[in-house]
Amino acid sequence: MLQRRRLIAASATLPLAAPALAQRPWPNRPVRVIVGFPPGGSLDVMTRLACEQMQNRLGQSFYVETRSGASGNIGTEAIARATPDGYTIGTVSMHNLLINPLLFRRLPYDPQRDFAWISAMWDLPNVAAVPAQHVPARTLAEFIAWARERPQGVSFGSSGVGTTIHLSGAYLMAQAGLRAEHVTFRGAAQTIPAMLSGDIQIAVDNLASYVGVIQDNRIRPLAVTTQERWPALPDVPTMAEAGFSGLSYGPWHMWAAPAGTPRAVIDRLSEEVRAAFSDTALQQRVIGMGARLLGTTPEALQERLDRERPIWGEMVRISGAQPE
């Protein structure tokens, strides 16, 4: 009995094992990164590139999980429903937060409540472009003058109703007072051949998809939907310079986590994204792909969402697109 009492007394002076083992700081295991669009697309490629940077900086694996479908809503929902522990994050298109709420009667997530914002990711500008062989215009003003002389009007292409490509094209046609028919395709891979054959006369489409045909002079860029001229196309004016200030907006993407993710993790992620994206060589590589890296605070990201929400709402209204 005496020996037992001595053992109990001795154990009381020792620190408890479990509390003494401080949990290692985040991240101490692999991080899942959800992408809501198919492998090989621009968002998937850019996400994997960013994950490589994050993995190198933080010494932990960042692996991509594709959850595509329903215009990105499936992947966006998967982020919203994930455990908010910092080990599931994702890349989200502004389309899913600013446009889809106007086009879907019911969404499986709340764009303003279900997410913790980390940082903006990248801008993917649209470019107003025409087929050089079939459209003589070299400026947007010349295109509008040329189109007004066509009794049958013009056709503009997009990758589907409600996309930024459709909304931008419809807005431009409405503001220019042009008679125009909207023709949908399954992405630029179909839109570009239709332009080159003369079936459609213009598209306000993702620049990244048109870099090659612009470089070989088969497609002529008339204006870009950015606040400033695009570094790789310094001679191409912005939409504002061409007289359409309301079109100084294009698609962009962001990093998000489920609502409730610890703020310390959000801040660390945001800091690491900004540091990784500040690399000059990486920035130039991405500009060559038709995009521009962004790195922001969570607060700046929220401000941008709030600022652009009414703008895209007005573009949806002008396009005539109706919720499904």
C-alpha positions as CSV (number, residue, x, y, z in Angstrom):
1,M,0.0,0.0,0.0
2,L,2.9,2.4,0.9
3,Q,4.5,1.7,-2.5
4,R,1.3,2.4,-4.3
5,R,0.8,5.8,-2.4
6,R,4.4,6.8,-3.4
7,L,3.6,6.0,-7.1
8,I,0.4,8.1,-7.0
9,A,2.2,11.0,-5.4
10,A,5.0,10.8,-7.9
11,S,2.6,10.8,-10.8
12,A,0.9,13.9,-9.5
13,T,4.1,15.9,-10.0
14,L,4.4,14.9,-13.7
15,P,2.8,16.9,-16.4
16,L,-0.1,15.3,-18.2
17,A,1.0,13.8,-21.5
18,A,-1.9,14.9,-23.8
19,P,-2.0,18.6,-23.0
20,A,1.8,18.7,-23.0
21,L,1.9,17.7,-26.6
22,A,1.2,21.0,-28.3
23,Q,-0.6,20.5,-31.7
24,R,1.7,21.3,-34.6
25,P,0.7,24.5,-36.4
26,W,-1.3,24.4,-39.6
27,P,-0.6,22.8,-42.0
28,N,0.5,19.5,-40.5
29,R,-1.1,17.3,-43.1
30,P,-2.0,17.5,-46.8
31,V,-4.5,20.2,-47.9
32,R,-7.3,19.3,-50.3
33,V,-8.0,22.0,-53.0
34,I,-11.3,21.7,-54.8
35,V,-11.7,22.9,-58.4
36,G,-15.2,23.1,-59.9
37,F,-14.2,22.8,-63.5
38,P,-12.8,20.0,-65.7
39,P,-9.1,19.0,-65.8
40,G,-7.1,20.8,-68.4
41,G,-9.1,24.0,-68.3
42,S,-7.6,27.3,-67.4
43,L,-8.8,27.3,-63.8
44,D,-7.5,23.7,-63.3
45,V,-4.1,24.5,-64.8
46,M,-3.7,27.7,-62.8
47,T,-4.8,26.0,-59.5
48,R,-2.3,23.3,-60.0
49,L,0.4,25.8,-60.7
50,A,-0.5,27.7,-57.5
51,C,-0.6,24.5,-55.5
52,E,3.0,23.8,-56.5
53,Q,4.0,27.2,-55.2
54,M,2.1,26.7,-51.9
55,Q,3.5,23.2,-51.4
56,N,7.1,24.6,-51.9
57,R,6.5,27.4,-49.4
58,L,4.7,25.5,-46.7
59,G,6.3,22.0,-47.0
60,Q,3.0,20.2,-47.2
61,S,1.1,18.7,-50.1
62,F,-1.7,20.7,-51.7
63,Y,-3.6,18.2,-53.9
64,V,-6.3,19.1,-56.4
65,E,-9.7,17.4,-56.4
66,T,-11.9,18.0,-59.4
67,R,-15.7,18.4,-58.6
68,S,-17.0,19.7,-61.9
69,G,-20.5,20.2,-63.2
70,A,-23.5,22.5,-63.1
71,S,-21.6,25.6,-64.2
72,G,-19.2,25.2,-61.3
73,N,-21.9,24.9,-58.6
74,I,-21.0,21.4,-57.6
75,G,-17.4,22.3,-56.7
76,T,-18.5,25.5,-55.1
77,E,-21.0,23.6,-52.9
78,A,-18.3,21.0,-52.0
79,I,-16.2,23.9,-50.6
80,A,-19.1,25.3,-48.7
81,R,-20.0,22.0,-47.1
82,A,-16.4,20.9,-46.2
83,T,-15.1,20.7,-42.6
84,P,-13.8,24.2,-41.7
85,D,-10.5,23.1,-40.4
86,G,-8.2,24.6,-43.0
87,Y,-7.6,21.3,-44.8
88,T,-10.1,21.9,-47.5
89,I,-10.0,25.0,-49.6
90,G,-10.8,25.7,-53.2
91,T,-10.7,28.0,-56.2
92,V,-14.0,29.6,-57.1
93,S,-15.1,31.6,-60.1
94,M,-16.8,35.0,-59.6
95,H,-19.4,33.6,-61.9
96,N,-20.6,31.2,-59.2
97,L,-21.0,34.1,-56.7
98,L,-22.1,37.1,-58.8
99,I,-23.9,35.6,-61.8
100,N,-25.3,32.2,-61.0
101,P,-27.5,33.6,-58.2
102,L,-29.3,35.5,-60.9
103,L,-29.6,32.5,-63.3
104,F,-30.5,29.7,-60.9
105,R,-33.7,29.8,-58.9
106,R,-32.1,27.8,-56.2
107,L,-28.4,27.3,-55.4
108,P,-26.9,24.6,-53.1
109,Y,-24.9,27.3,-51.3
110,D,-25.3,30.8,-50.0
111,P,-22.7,33.0,-51.8
112,Q,-22.6,35.5,-49.0
113,R,-22.7,33.3,-45.9
114,D,-21.1,29.9,-46.7
115,F,-17.5,31.0,-47.4
116,A,-14.4,32.5,-45.8
117,W,-12.5,34.5,-48.4
118,I,-8.8,34.0,-48.6
119,S,-7.5,36.0,-51.6
120,A,-8.2,36.9,-55.2
121,M,-6.5,34.5,-57.5
122,W,-6.3,35.8,-61.0
123,D,-7.9,38.0,-63.7
124,L,-8.9,36.3,-67.0
125,P,-9.7,39.2,-69.3
126,N,-12.1,39.0,-72.2
127,V,-11.1,40.4,-75.5
128,A,-13.4,41.7,-78.3
129,A,-12.1,40.0,-81.3
130,V,-13.1,39.6,-85.0
131,P,-12.0,37.3,-87.8
132,A,-9.4,39.2,-89.9
133,Q,-10.4,37.5,-93.1
134,H,-14.1,38.4,-92.9
135,V,-14.3,41.6,-90.9
136,P,-12.3,44.6,-92.2
137,A,-12.6,46.6,-88.9
138,R,-9.3,47.4,-87.0
139,T,-11.0,49.3,-84.2
140,L,-14.2,48.9,-82.2
141,A,-15.6,52.1,-83.7
142,E,-14.9,50.7,-87.2
143,F,-16.6,47.4,-86.3
144,I,-19.7,49.2,-85.1
145,A,-19.9,51.4,-88.3
146,W,-19.4,48.3,-90.5
147,A,-22.0,46.3,-88.5
148,R,-24.6,49.0,-88.9
149,E,-24.3,48.8,-92.6
150,R,-25.2,45.1,-92.6
151,P,-29.0,44.8,-93.1
152,Q,-29.0,41.3,-91.6
153,G,-27.0,42.5,-88.6
154,V,-24.2,40.5,-87.0
155,S,-23.7,37.3,-84.9
156,F,-21.7,37.1,-81.7
157,G,-20.6,33.9,-80.1
158,S,-20.3,32.7,-76.5
159,S,-19.8,29.5,-74.5
160,G,-23.4,29.6,-73.2
161,V,-26.2,31.8,-71.8
162,G,-25.2,33.7,-68.7
163,T,-21.4,33.3,-69.1
164,T,-19.3,36.4,-68.9
165,I,-18.7,35.9,-72.6
166,H,-22.4,36.1,-73.4
167,L,-23.1,39.0,-71.0
168,S,-20.1,41.0,-72.3
169,G,-21.1,40.4,-75.9
170,A,-24.8,41.2,-75.3
171,Y,-23.8,44.4,-73.3
172,L,-21.6,45.6,-76.1
173,M,-24.2,44.9,-78.8
174,A,-26.9,46.7,-76.8
175,Q,-24.7,49.7,-75.9
176,A,-23.6,50.0,-79.6
177,G,-27.2,49.8,-80.8
178,L,-26.4,46.9,-83.0
179,R,-28.8,44.3,-84.4
180,A,-27.1,41.1,-83.2
181,E,-27.8,37.4,-82.9
182,H,-26.3,35.4,-80.0
183,V,-24.9,32.0,-81.0
184,T,-23.8,29.5,-78.3
185,F,-20.9,27.0,-78.6
186,R,-19.2,24.6,-76.4
187,G,-16.3,26.9,-75.6
188,A,-13.7,28.7,-77.6
189,A,-12.6,25.5,-79.3
190,Q,-15.9,25.7,-81.3
191,T,-16.3,29.5,-81.4
192,I,-12.9,30.2,-83.0
193,P,-13.5,27.9,-86.1
194,A,-17.0,29.5,-86.5
195,M,-15.3,32.9,-86.6
196,L,-12.6,31.8,-89.0
197,S,-15.3,30.4,-91.4
198,G,-17.2,33.7,-91.2
199,D,-20.3,32.2,-89.5
200,I,-20.0,34.7,-86.7
201,Q,-18.5,38.2,-86.8
202,I,-17.4,38.9,-83.2
203,A,-16.9,37.5,-79.8
204,V,-16.0,39.0,-76.4
205,D,-14.2,35.9,-75.2
206,N,-11.5,34.8,-72.8
207,L,-8.2,36.1,-74.1
208,A,-6.3,33.0,-72.9
209,S,-8.1,31.0,-75.6
210,Y,-7.2,33.4,-78.4
211,V,-3.5,34.0,-77.8
212,G,-2.4,31.7,-80.6
213,V,-4.9,32.9,-83.3
214,I,-4.2,36.5,-82.4
215,Q,-0.4,35.9,-82.8
216,D,-0.8,34.4,-86.2
217,N,-3.1,37.3,-87.3
218,R,-6.1,35.2,-88.1
219,I,-8.1,36.8,-85.3
220,R,-7.9,40.6,-84.7
221,P,-8.3,42.0,-81.1
222,L,-10.2,45.3,-80.9
223,A,-10.4,45.9,-77.2
224,V,-9.8,44.2,-73.8
225,T,-12.2,44.2,-70.8
226,T,-9.6,45.4,-68.3
227,Q,-9.0,48.6,-66.4
228,E,-5.6,49.0,-68.0
229,R,-4.1,47.8,-71.3
230,W,-3.0,44.2,-71.3
231,P,0.8,43.8,-71.1
232,A,1.0,41.3,-73.9
233,L,-1.2,43.5,-76.2
234,P,0.0,47.0,-75.5
235,D,-1.4,48.4,-78.8
236,V,-5.0,47.1,-78.1
237,P,-7.1,49.7,-76.2
238,T,-9.3,49.0,-73.2
239,M,-13.1,49.0,-73.6
240,A,-13.1,52.3,-71.7
241,E,-10.7,53.8,-74.2
242,A,-12.9,52.5,-77.0
243,G,-15.9,54.3,-75.5
244,F,-17.5,51.5,-73.4
245,S,-16.5,52.1,-69.8
246,G,-19.2,49.7,-68.5
247,L,-17.2,46.8,-70.0
248,S,-14.1,47.2,-67.9
249,Y,-14.8,43.9,-66.2
250,G,-14.1,40.3,-67.0
251,P,-14.0,36.9,-65.4
252,W,-11.8,36.3,-62.3
253,H,-11.2,33.7,-59.7
254,M,-10.5,33.5,-56.0
255,W,-9.4,31.3,-53.1
256,A,-12.1,30.4,-50.6
257,A,-12.6,28.1,-47.6
258,P,-15.7,27.0,-45.8
259,A,-17.2,29.6,-43.4
260,G,-15.9,29.0,-39.9
261,T,-12.4,28.2,-41.0
262,P,-10.1,29.6,-38.3
263,R,-9.1,33.2,-39.0
264,A,-5.4,32.4,-38.3
265,V,-5.4,29.8,-41.1
266,I,-7.2,32.2,-43.5
267,D,-4.6,34.9,-42.7
268,R,-1.7,32.5,-43.2
269,L,-3.1,31.3,-46.5
270,S,-3.7,34.8,-47.7
271,E,-0.2,35.9,-46.8
272,E,1.3,32.9,-48.6
273,V,-0.8,33.4,-51.7
274,R,0.4,37.0,-51.9
275,A,4.0,36.1,-51.4
276,A,3.9,33.3,-54.0
277,F,2.2,35.5,-56.5
278,S,4.7,38.3,-56.1
279,D,7.3,36.3,-58.0
280,T,8.1,38.2,-61.2
281,A,9.0,35.2,-63.3
282,L,5.7,33.5,-62.3
283,Q,3.7,36.7,-63.1
284,Q,5.3,36.9,-66.6
285,R,4.6,33.2,-67.2
286,V,0.9,33.7,-66.4
287,I,0.6,36.9,-68.5
288,G,1.9,34.8,-71.4
289,M,-1.0,32.4,-70.8
290,G,-3.5,35.3,-71.0
291,A,-4.1,35.8,-67.3
292,R,-2.8,38.0,-64.5
293,L,-2.1,36.8,-61.0
294,L,-3.7,38.6,-58.1
295,G,-3.0,38.5,-54.4
296,T,-5.3,40.3,-51.9
297,T,-6.4,40.4,-48.3
298,P,-9.7,38.8,-47.5
299,E,-11.2,42.2,-46.9
300,A,-10.1,43.5,-50.3
301,L,-11.7,40.4,-51.9
302,Q,-15.0,41.0,-50.1
303,E,-14.9,44.6,-51.3
304,R,-14.5,43.6,-54.9
305,L,-17.4,41.1,-54.7
306,D,-19.6,43.8,-53.2
307,R,-18.5,46.4,-55.9
308,E,-19.1,44.1,-58.9
309,R,-22.3,42.5,-57.8
310,P,-24.6,45.2,-59.1
311,I,-22.5,45.6,-62.3
312,W,-23.0,42.0,-63.3
313,G,-26.6,42.1,-62.2
314,E,-27.2,44.9,-64.7
315,M,-25.4,43.0,-67.5
316,V,-27.7,40.0,-66.8
317,R,-30.7,42.3,-67.1
318,I,-29.5,43.7,-70.4
319,S,-28.8,40.3,-71.8
320,G,-32.3,39.1,-71.2
321,A,-31.0,35.8,-69.6
322,Q,-33.7,34.3,-67.3
323,P,-33.2,32.1,-64.2
324,E,-33.7,28.4,-64.6
